[in-house]
Amino acid sequence: MSKKRKPLPQEPIEAEIESLTHEGRGLTHIDGKAVFVDGALAGERVRFRYTRLQRRFDEGRVVEVLRAAPDRVEPRCPHFGLCGGCSLQHLDADAQIQMKQASLADVFSRIGKVTPQRWLEPLVADHWGYRRKARLGVRHVIKKGRTLVGFRERGNAFLADLSRCEVLHPSVGERLQILAETVDQLSIRDQVPQIEVAMGDTPCVLVFRVMQPPSASDLGVLLTLAEREGFHVYLQEGGPETIRPLPGQGIDLHYRLPRHEVRIDFEPSDFTQVNLELNRLMVDRALELLDAQPDEQVLDLFCGLGNFTLPLARQTASVVGVEGEAGLVARAQANARANGIDNARFYTADLYGELELEPWMREGYTKALLDPPRSGALQVLDWLPRLGIERILYVSCYPATLARDADRLVNGLGYELKAAGVMDMFPHTAHVESMALFERRL
């Protein structure tokens, strides 16, 4: 027999917020029990309402700020607090960066048992309208009598009722209602679960995921949207391999890295960074820190489309890029050819598997760049000193695995953590991207 859930207290509770968690929630203690409060900042006195009771901690949401923190600002988005896409719009942008840097320092110390010899100046770009890749949920809500397009509500699976989004590129963020009204006109409106957004330097591609083929009338509605709003509309009836443009809608998606005279072409479903301007700053800094010389061979692991590989090829003797997804490797090779780069070679390999017999493992390298997914790069680290790598530039999208890997590199493999810092790839969220420079001890 299941234990009956304790009912939530009905009256708001007054509390002092002690600190801000890595997820951007205020932390307080009520009768000795931790409570994580959405919408609260460190040093504030608030009234909050409980939203969830757990055995080890509880959760709540601010209903009134009685004493505001100096860094509190008015959220720009009218949907902040409802939509789960952002969690920090109420915190000044500079304070957001300080919070992320403090979060990175904490995990380095607590998980990695390391401290950088110096902190890099945080990389920042535009705070608004920066997002060029996104997956928007779509749902026709019978009770509302219309379709919703956007992100999920904070803390549950329902789609938020959004009129606009301030972090999406304006070409999409200002047109969520138009997208919703378009879906409402389709005969298969109940069979469209998502719209994928993909942009580079070119106009926006919208990939409509459809669970059954659209009618001729539906195609006309989507083509009218494309013509009127300047979108390029694609359909996806199954896996990523089924993505195709509507007649006359195909476009060469690409972005440029001007300082390195590189153009990266990509498909709508390919991984690219959501923040194009920050990505350019990130590539510049990574190459500056790695400092590859004209006579060196560099190894780029988890290379994707060649975002770092191709700029590296402009300044060094040769670069070897390794990636687990064969389709990305094929497009990286095509990007090298299109850019007239002949000193970059690409290989497909499972970087979490057995690597000893891989052909690129028989070569020597002086430097390496690592840009792994959230799971990190622990499985490949032991190979790096054996390959002769003296300097490593590690680009991370998850501080905990970066700290874990830093522990292995510094405390197990004889490297030093020379520098580290955060990059604000996702302003107004608690997501922390960072980079760290490691050098082999003499």
C-alpha positions in Angstrom: 0.0 0.0 0.0 1.5 3.4 -1.1 2.2 6.0 1.6 -0.2 9.0 1.4 1.5 12.1 0.2 1.7 14.9 2.8 -0.5 17.9 1.7 1.3 21.1 0.8 1.1 24.0 3.3 -1.5 26.5 2.0 -0.1 29.7 3.6 3.0 31.4 2.2 6.1 31.2 4.4 8.5 34.0 5.1 12.2 33.2 4.9 15.7 34.6 4.5 17.5 33.3 1.4 21.0 32.1 2.3 22.5 31.5 -1.1 22.0 30.8 -4.7 22.3 27.2 -5.9 24.1 26.1 -9.1 20.7 25.7 -10.7 19.8 29.4 -9.9 17.4 28.7 -7.1 17.4 30.4 -3.7 18.3 28.2 -0.7 16.8 28.6 2.7 16.2 26.2 5.7 12.8 25.8 7.4 13.0 23.9 10.7 16.4 22.6 9.6 15.2 21.3 6.3 16.6 22.7 3.0 14.1 24.4 0.7 14.9 25.4 -2.9 12.9 28.5 -3.9 12.4 29.4 -7.5 12.6 33.2 -8.2 14.6 34.0 -5.0 18.1 35.5 -4.8 20.8 35.3 -2.2 20.4 37.8 0.7 16.7 38.4 0.0 13.8 38.1 2.4 10.8 36.6 0.6 7.4 35.0 1.1 7.2 31.7 -0.8 4.7 29.0 -1.3 5.6 25.3 -1.2 5.3 23.5 -4.5 6.7 20.1 -3.6 7.6 18.2 -0.4 10.4 15.6 -0.5 12.0 13.4 2.1 15.4 15.2 2.1 14.4 18.7 0.8 11.4 20.8 -0.2 10.7 23.1 -3.1 8.9 26.4 -3.4 8.2 29.5 -5.5 8.4 33.2 -4.5 5.1 35.0 -4.2 6.5 38.2 -2.8 9.9 39.8 -2.4 10.1 41.7 0.9 13.7 42.8 0.7 15.3 42.6 -2.7 18.9 41.8 -3.5 21.0 44.6 -5.1 21.4 42.5 -8.2 17.7 41.9 -8.7 16.4 43.3 -12.0 13.0 43.4 -13.7 12.7 40.4 -16.1 12.4 41.4 -19.7 10.1 38.5 -20.7 6.4 38.7 -19.6 6.4 34.9 -19.3 9.4 34.7 -16.9 8.5 32.4 -14.0 6.0 30.4 -16.0 8.2 29.3 -18.9 11.0 26.9 -18.1 13.3 28.2 -20.8 15.0 30.8 -18.5 15.7 30.7 -14.8 17.8 33.9 -14.2 16.2 36.8 -15.9 15.6 38.4 -12.5 19.4 38.5 -11.9 21.6 41.2 -13.4 23.6 39.9 -16.3 27.0 40.6 -14.7 25.9 38.9 -11.6 24.8 35.9 -13.6 28.4 35.6 -14.9 29.8 35.9 -11.4 27.5 33.1 -10.3 28.6 30.8 -13.1 32.3 31.5 -12.4 31.7 30.8 -8.7 29.9 27.6 -9.6 32.8 26.5 -11.8 35.3 27.3 -9.0 33.2 25.3 -6.5 33.1 22.1 -8.6 36.9 22.4 -9.4 37.6 22.5 -5.7 34.9 20.0 -4.5 35.0 17.4 -7.2 38.3 18.0 -9.0 40.4 18.9 -6.0 42.1 21.4 -8.3 42.4 25.2 -8.6 43.3 27.1 -11.8 46.6 29.0 -11.7 44.6 31.9 -13.2 41.0 32.7 -14.1 40.2 33.8 -17.6 38.0 36.8 -18.2 34.4 35.5 -18.9 33.3 35.4 -22.5 30.1 37.2 -23.1 28.0 38.3 -26.1 24.5 39.6 -26.6 22.1 38.6 -23.7 18.9 38.8 -25.8 17.8 37.2 -29.1 20.9 35.1 -29.2 19.5 31.6 -29.6 19.6 30.2 -33.2 19.0 26.5 -32.4 16.0 25.3 -30.5 13.4 22.6 -30.3 9.9 24.1 -29.8 7.1 22.0 -28.4 3.8 22.1 -30.2 0.4 21.1 -28.8 -3.2 21.8 -29.6 -5.0 22.4 -26.3 -8.7 21.7 -26.5 -9.6 23.6 -23.4 -7.9 26.8 -24.8 -9.3 26.1 -28.3 -6.0 26.8 -30.0 -2.4 25.6 -30.4 0.6 26.5 -28.2 4.2 26.7 -29.5 7.2 27.2 -27.3 8.9 25.8 -24.2 7.6 23.8 -21.3 6.4 25.4 -18.1 8.8 25.4 -15.2 8.5 22.3 -13.2 6.0 20.3 -15.3 5.4 18.9 -18.8 2.8 21.3 -19.9 3.6 23.8 -22.7 3.8 27.4 -21.6 1.3 29.7 -23.2 3.8 32.1 -24.8 3.3 35.1 -27.0 7.0 35.7 -27.6 10.5 34.6 -26.5 13.2 37.1 -25.7 16.2 34.7 -26.0 15.2 33.2 -29.3 16.5 35.0 -32.4 13.8 37.7 -33.1 12.9 36.1 -36.5 11.4 33.3 -34.4 11.0 34.7 -30.9 8.7 37.4 -32.1 6.6 35.0 -34.2 5.5 32.3 -31.8 1.9 33.3 -32.2 2.2 33.2 -35.9 3.6 29.7 -35.8 0.8 28.6 -33.5 -1.8 30.1 -35.8 -0.2 28.3 -38.7 -0.4 24.9 -37.0 -4.0 25.6 -36.1 -4.8 25.8 -39.8 -3.4 22.4 -40.6 -5.6 19.3 -40.9 -2.9 17.4 -39.0 -2.6 20.0 -36.2 -2.8 17.2 -33.6 0.0 15.3 -35.3 2.7 18.1 -35.1 4.6 17.6 -31.8 7.5 19.9 -32.4 9.2 22.5 -34.6 13.0 22.5 -34.8 14.7 25.9 -35.3 18.0 26.0 -37.2 19.9 29.2 -38.1 23.4 30.2 -39.0 24.3 33.4 -40.9 21.4 32.5 -43.3 17.6 32.8 -42.9 15.8 30.5 -40.5 14.9 26.9 -41.2 11.9 25.5 -39.5 11.6 21.7 -39.4 8.0 20.6 -38.7 7.9 17.2 -37.2 4.8 15.5 -38.5 3.4 12.1 -37.4 1.4 11.7 -40.6 1.8 13.2 -44.0 0.3 16.7 -44.5 -2.4 17.2 -47.1 -2.0 19.4 -50.2 -3.9 22.1 -48.4 -1.5 21.8 -45.4 1.5 22.2 -47.7 -0.1 25.3 -49.1 -0.4 26.7 -45.6 3.2 26.0 -44.7 4.4 27.5 -48.0 2.4 30.6 -47.4 4.1 30.9 -43.9 7.5 30.6 -45.6 6.8 33.2 -48.2 5.2 35.7 -45.9 7.6 35.5 -42.9 10.9 34.6 -44.7 11.3 31.1 -43.2 12.5 28.0 -45.0 10.1 25.2 -44.2 11.2 21.5 -43.9 9.3 18.4 -42.9 10.4 15.5 -40.8 8.2 12.4 -40.9 10.6 10.0 -39.1 14.2 10.1 -37.9 16.7 12.8 -38.8 17.4 11.1 -42.1 13.8 11.9 -43.2 14.2 15.7 -42.9 13.6 17.4 -46.3 12.6 20.8 -47.6 9.3 21.6 -49.1 9.5 22.3 -52.9 11.7 25.4 -53.4 12.5 25.7 -49.7 16.0 24.2 -49.6 18.8 26.4 -48.3 22.5 25.9 -47.5 22.7 26.5 -43.8 26.1 27.8 -42.8 27.9 30.1 -40.4 31.2 31.9 -40.8 34.2 32.3 -38.6 35.5 35.5 -40.2 38.8 35.8 -38.3 39.8 32.4 -39.6 38.3 32.6 -43.1 36.2 29.5 -42.5 32.6 28.8 -43.5 30.9 25.8 -41.8 28.0 24.3 -43.7 25.5 22.1 -41.7 22.2 20.3 -41.9 19.2 21.3 -39.7 19.6 18.4 -37.3 23.4 18.8 -36.9 24.8 19.9 -33.6 25.9 23.5 -33.7 26.3 26.1 -30.9 23.1 28.0 -30.2 24.9 31.3 -29.7 26.7 32.2 -32.9 28.5 35.3 -31.7 29.7 33.6 -28.5 30.8 30.6 -30.6 33.1 32.9 -32.6 34.6 34.4 -29.4 35.0 30.8 -28.1 36.9 29.6 -31.2 39.1 32.7 -31.1 40.0 32.2 -27.4 40.5 28.4 -27.8 43.0 28.9 -30.6 44.8 31.6 -28.7 45.2 29.5 -25.6 46.2 26.3 -27.5 48.7 28.4 -29.4 49.3 25.8 -32.1 52.5 26.5 -34.1 53.1 26.1 -37.9 55.2 23.0 -37.4 52.8 21.1 -35.0 50.2 18.4 -35.5 47.1 18.9 -33.3 44.4 16.4 -32.3 40.8 17.6 -32.1 38.6 15.1 -30.3 34.8 15.2 -30.5 35.3 17.5 -33.5 31.8 17.6 -34.9 31.5 19.6 -38.1 35.1 21.0 -37.7 34.1 24.1 -35.6 37.6 24.1 -34.1 39.4 21.8 -36.5 39.2 24.0 -39.6 40.4 27.2 -37.9 43.2 25.2 -36.3 44.2 24.0 -39.8 44.8 27.6 -40.8 47.6 28.0 -38.3 49.4 24.7 -37.9 51.0 22.0 -39.9 48.1 19.5 -39.7 45.0 18.7 -37.6 43.3 15.3 -37.0 39.7 15.5 -36.1 37.9 12.6 -34.5 34.1 12.3 -34.1 31.7 9.5 -33.2 28.9 10.4 -35.7 29.8 9.4 -39.3 27.4 12.0 -40.8 29.2 14.8 -39.0 32.6 13.5 -40.1 31.4 13.4 -43.7 30.2 17.0 -43.5 33.5 18.0 -41.8 35.4 16.5 -44.7 33.2 18.4 -47.1 33.7 21.6 -45.2 37.4 21.2 -45.4 37.3 20.8 -49.2 34.9 23.7 -49.6 37.3 25.9 -47.6 40.4 24.8 -49.6 41.9 23.2 -46.5 44.0 20.1 -47.2 45.9 19.7 -43.9 42.9 18.5 -41.9 42.0 14.8 -41.7 38.9 13.3 -40.1 38.1 9.9 -38.6 35.0 8.3 -37.2 35.5 6.6 -33.9 33.6 5.8 -30.7 35.7 7.9 -28.3 34.2 6.0 -25.3 35.2 2.6 -26.8 38.4 0.7 -27.7 40.9 3.1 -29.4 44.2 1.2 -29.5 43.8 0.0 -33.1 42.6 3.3 -34.5 44.9 4.5 -37.3 45.1 8.1 -35.9 46.4 6.6 -32.6 49.6 5.6 -34.3 50.6 9.2 -34.9 52.3 11.8 -32.7 50.7 15.1 -31.5 51.9 18.0 -29.5 48.6 19.6 -28.5 44.9 18.5 -28.3 41.5 20.1 -28.2 38.6 18.3 -26.4 35.0 19.4 -26.8 33.0 16.5 -25.4 29.3 16.2 -24.6 28.0 16.4 -21.0 29.4 13.0 -20.2 32.9 14.4 -20.5 36.1 12.8 -21.9 37.3 10.6 -19.0 37.7 7.5 -21.3 40.2 9.1 -23.6 42.3 11.0 -21.1 44.8 8.3 -20.3 45.8 8.2 -24.0 46.8 11.8 -24.2 50.3 11.6 -22.5 51.0 8.5 -24.4 50.4 10.4 -27.7 52.9 13.0 -26.6 50.4 15.8 -25.9 51.9 18.6 -23.9 49.0 21.1 -23.9 45.2 20.4 -23.8 42.4 22.9 -24.3 39.2 21.4 -22.9 35.9 23.0 -23.8 33.1 21.9 -21.5 29.3 22.1 -21.4 29.0 20.6 -17.9 31.2 21.7 -15.0 30.9 18.5 -13.0 32.4 16.3 -15.7 35.1 18.9 -16.5 36.1 18.9 -12.8 36.1 15.1 -12.7 38.3 15.0 -15.8 40.6 17.8 -14.4 41.1 15.6 -11.3 42.4 12.8 -13.6 44.6 15.1 -15.7 46.1 16.9 -12.7 46.2 14.4 -9.9 46.7 11.3 -12.1 48.4 12.1 -15.4 50.8 14.9 -14.5 49.2 17.9 -16.1 48.7 21.4 -14.5 45.5 23.4 -14.7 47.0 26.6 -16.1 43.8 28.6 -16.7 40.0 28.3 -16.7 36.9 30.4 -17.2 33.2 30.5 -18.1 31.5 31.4 -21.3 27.9 32.7 -21.3 26.6 30.5 -24.1 23.1 30.5 -22.6 22.4 33.9 -20.9 19.5 33.9 -18.4 19.9 30.2 -17.7 22.0 28.4 -15.1 23.7 26.4 -17.8 27.5 26.8 -17.5 29.9 26.4 -20.5 33.6 26.8 -19.8 37.1 26.1 -21.0 40.2 25.0 -19.3 43.9 24.9 -20.3 46.1 22.1 -19.1 49.9 21.7 -19.6 52.2 18.8 -18.9 54.4 19.3 -15.9 58.1 19.7 -16.7 
